[in-house]
């Protein structure tokens, strides 16, 4: 009986989404941690969030192929991930910000990520925010 209950609990846990849906309003506030390295600039040049240029522009990142911003110098690891054809979605971006190097190593690349900042929580919210600004 105990084994059956454990099996049911495990099945229910696996049936849920891998990531909770993020809150775009919270993500907008959390993005302050990201703007030291990343800007959000629309295709028409409208500056949504003024930020650094160390990282790529994050406008339209959700739905965009990994490592595909023209003229941005990506590291070899994330370029290898991009070569797999992976496209950013909210769940993948939330996974990436927790540990970029581990993400690269488990998704077709290898080696240290150029992004050294890790965001232990709030990645789902930032991903939801980034998805909302490019709609």
The 8 nearest C-alpha neighbors of each residue, nearest first, counted from 0:
[[1, 3, 2, 4, 5, 6, 7, 8],
 [0, 2, 4, 3, 5, 6, 7, 8],
 [3, 1, 5, 0, 4, 6, 7, 8],
 [2, 4, 0, 6, 1, 5, 7, 8],
 [5, 3, 7, 1, 6, 2, 8, 0],
 [4, 6, 8, 2, 3, 7, 9, 1],
 [5, 7, 3, 9, 4, 8, 10, 2],
 [6, 8, 4, 10, 9, 5, 11, 3],
 [9, 7, 5, 11, 10, 6, 4, 12],
 [8, 10, 12, 6, 7, 11, 5, 13],
 [11, 9, 7, 13, 12, 8, 14, 6],
 [10, 12, 14, 8, 13, 9, 7, 15],
 [11, 13, 9, 10, 14, 15, 8, 7],
 [12, 14, 10, 11, 15, 9, 16, 17],
 [13, 15, 11, 12, 10, 16, 9, 17],
 [16, 14, 13, 12, 17, 11, 18, 19],
 [17, 15, 18, 19, 14, 13, 20, 12],
 [16, 18, 15, 19, 90, 13, 14, 12],
 [19, 17, 16, 90, 20, 123, 93, 21],
 [18, 20, 21, 16, 17, 123, 90, 15],
 [19, 21, 18, 123, 22, 127, 124, 89],
 [20, 22, 124, 123, 127, 19, 23, 126],
 [21, 23, 124, 25, 24, 127, 26, 20],
 [22, 24, 128, 127, 26, 25, 124, 27],
 [25, 23, 27, 26, 22, 128, 28, 124],
 [26, 24, 28, 22, 27, 23, 124, 29],
 [27, 25, 125, 124, 23, 29, 128, 28],
 [26, 28, 24, 30, 25, 29, 128, 23],
 [27, 29, 25, 26, 30, 31, 24, 125],
 [30, 28, 26, 31, 27, 32, 25, 125],
 [29, 31, 33, 32, 27, 28, 26, 125],
 [30, 32, 29, 33, 34, 28, 27, 35],
 [33, 31, 30, 34, 29, 35, 28, 36],
 [34, 32, 30, 31, 35, 37, 36, 29],
 [33, 35, 50, 37, 36, 31, 38, 32],
 [34, 36, 51, 33, 50, 37, 32, 31],
 [35, 37, 51, 53, 54, 34, 52, 33],
 [38, 36, 34, 51, 54, 50, 56, 52],
 [39, 37, 50, 56, 49, 48, 51, 34],
 [38, 40, 58, 48, 57, 47, 56, 46],
 [41, 39, 46, 47, 45, 58, 44, 38],
 [42, 40, 45, 44, 43, 58, 46, 39],
 [41, 43, 44, 40, 45, 58, 59, 46],
 [42, 44, 41, 45, 40, 46, 58, 47],
 [45, 43, 41, 42, 40, 46, 47, 39],
 [46, 44, 41, 40, 43, 47, 42, 39],
 [45, 47, 40, 48, 44, 49, 39, 41],
 [48, 46, 39, 40, 45, 49, 41, 38],
 [49, 47, 39, 38, 46, 50, 40, 34],
 [50, 48, 38, 46, 47, 39, 34, 51],
 [51, 49, 38, 34, 37, 35, 48, 36],
 [50, 52, 36, 37, 35, 53, 38, 34],
 [51, 53, 54, 36, 37, 55, 50, 38],
 [54, 52, 36, 51, 37, 55, 35, 50],
 [55, 53, 37, 36, 52, 56, 51, 114],
 [54, 56, 37, 57, 71, 52, 68, 53],
 [55, 57, 38, 39, 58, 37, 40, 54],
 [58, 56, 60, 39, 59, 55, 38, 37],
 [59, 57, 39, 60, 56, 40, 41, 133],
 [58, 60, 133, 61, 57, 63, 62, 130],
 [59, 61, 63, 57, 58, 62, 87, 129],
 [62, 60, 88, 87, 59, 130, 63, 89],
 [61, 63, 87, 88, 86, 60, 64, 59],
 [64, 62, 60, 86, 61, 87, 65, 59],
 [63, 65, 86, 67, 85, 87, 66, 81],
 [64, 66, 81, 86, 67, 85, 87, 63],
 [67, 65, 81, 78, 68, 77, 64, 73],
 [66, 68, 65, 64, 69, 63, 81, 71],
 [69, 67, 71, 66, 70, 55, 56, 65],
 [70, 68, 71, 67, 72, 66, 55, 56],
 [69, 71, 72, 68, 67, 73, 55, 66],
 [72, 70, 69, 68, 73, 55, 67, 54],
 [73, 71, 70, 74, 55, 69, 68, 66],
 [74, 72, 71, 78, 75, 66, 77, 113],
 [75, 73, 76, 77, 113, 78, 72, 112],
 [74, 76, 78, 77, 79, 73, 108, 109],
 [77, 75, 108, 109, 79, 78, 74, 110],
 [76, 78, 80, 79, 75, 74, 103, 81],
 [77, 79, 81, 75, 80, 76, 66, 82],
 [80, 78, 108, 82, 76, 77, 81, 107],
 [81, 79, 77, 107, 108, 78, 82, 83],
 [80, 82, 65, 78, 83, 66, 79, 84],
 [81, 83, 79, 84, 80, 78, 85, 65],
 [84, 82, 81, 80, 85, 79, 107, 106],
 [83, 85, 82, 81, 86, 64, 65, 80],
 [86, 84, 83, 81, 65, 64, 87, 80],
 [87, 85, 64, 63, 65, 62, 88, 84],
 [88, 86, 61, 62, 63, 91, 65, 64],
 [87, 89, 61, 91, 90, 62, 92, 86],
 [88, 90, 126, 92, 91, 93, 61, 127],
 [91, 89, 93, 92, 88, 18, 94, 123],
 [92, 90, 94, 88, 93, 89, 87, 95],
 [91, 93, 95, 89, 94, 90, 88, 126],
 [94, 92, 122, 123, 90, 91, 95, 96],
 [93, 95, 91, 92, 97, 96, 90, 102],
 [96, 94, 99, 92, 102, 93, 97, 98],
 [95, 97, 118, 98, 93, 117, 94, 99],
 [96, 98, 118, 117, 119, 95, 94, 99],
 [99, 97, 101, 96, 117, 100, 95, 102],
 [100, 98, 95, 102, 101, 96, 112, 103],
 [101, 99, 112, 111, 103, 102, 98, 104],
 [100, 102, 104, 98, 103, 99, 105, 95],
 [103, 101, 99, 105, 100, 95, 104, 106],
 [102, 104, 108, 100, 106, 101, 105, 109],
 [103, 105, 109, 101, 108, 102, 106, 100],
 [106, 104, 102, 103, 107, 101, 108, 109],
 [107, 105, 103, 104, 80, 108, 102, 83],
 [106, 108, 80, 105, 79, 104, 103, 83],
 [109, 107, 76, 79, 103, 80, 104, 106],
 [110, 108, 104, 76, 103, 107, 111, 79],
 [109, 111, 76, 112, 104, 100, 108, 103],
 [110, 112, 100, 113, 109, 76, 103, 99],
 [111, 113, 100, 114, 99, 76, 110, 115],
 [112, 114, 115, 74, 111, 73, 100, 99],
 [115, 113, 112, 116, 99, 54, 100, 117],
 [114, 116, 113, 117, 112, 99, 100, 98],
 [117, 115, 114, 118, 96, 99, 98, 97],
 [118, 116, 97, 98, 96, 119, 115, 99],
 [117, 119, 97, 96, 120, 122, 116, 121],
 [120, 118, 97, 117, 121, 122, 96, 98],
 [121, 119, 118, 122, 97, 123, 93, 96],
 [120, 122, 124, 123, 125, 118, 29, 26],
 [121, 123, 93, 125, 124, 120, 126, 96],
 [122, 124, 21, 93, 126, 121, 125, 127],
 [123, 125, 21, 26, 22, 127, 121, 122],
 [126, 124, 26, 128, 122, 127, 123, 129],
 [125, 127, 89, 129, 123, 128, 124, 122],
 [128, 126, 23, 124, 130, 21, 125, 129],
 [129, 127, 23, 125, 131, 26, 130, 126],
 [128, 130, 126, 131, 132, 127, 125, 133],
 [131, 129, 127, 128, 61, 132, 133, 126],
 [130, 132, 128, 129, 133, 134, 127, 23],
 [133, 131, 129, 134, 130, 128, 58, 59],
 [134, 132, 59, 131, 130, 58, 129, 41],
 [133, 131, 132, 130, 59, 129, 58, 61]]
